[in-house]
Amino acid sequence: MNISIEYITEQLNNKGIRPSYQRIKVLEYMYQKGGHPTADEIFQTLSANIPSLSKVTIYNTLHAFEKAGMLRAVTIDDT
């Protein structure tokens, strides 16, 4: 799925989330990947092109998206 940066920026603005470069890239990844990627998968993929990206940024971004109703967290219990 090819989603424009303008569309992603608009989606973030509509939810009251400042469209930083990292947030745009995380949401772009979510649109392109689909499914249920883990925070680690997102980090591994994006950090290759964004060396300053941290796992904390990924977790904070996903939390902001969840709080805004843009995604839903799926927790898998390994026990």
LINRAVEN-V556424 format. One record per backbone hydrogen bond with DSSP energy under -1.0 kcal/mol. CO is the residue of the C=O (numbers start at 1). NH is the residue of the N-H. E is the energy in kcal/mol with one decimal. If there is no record, write none. Layout:
{{CO NH E} {CO NH E}}
This chain:
{{4 8 -2.1} {5 9 -2.8} {6 10 -2.3} {7 11 -2.4} {8 12 -2.3} {9 13 -2.7} {10 14 -2.6} {11 15 -1.0} {12 17 -2.8} {13 16 -1.6} {18 20 -2.1} {20 24 -2.6} {21 25 -2.4} {22 26 -2.4} {23 27 -2.6} {24 28 -2.6} {25 29 -2.3} {26 30 -2.3} {27 31 -2.3} {28 32 -2.5} {29 33 -3.4} {30 34 -2.0} {38 42 -2.3} {39 43 -2.7} {40 44 -2.9} {41 45 -2.1} {42 46 -2.7} {43 47 -2.8} {46 49 -1.3} {46 50 -1.6} {50 53 -2.2} {54 58 -1.6} {55 59 -2.8} {56 60 -2.8} {57 61 -2.5} {58 62 -2.8} {59 63 -2.3} {60 64 -2.3} {61 65 -2.5} {62 66 -2.4} {63 67 -2.8} {64 68 -1.8} {65 70 -2.9} {66 69 -1.5}}
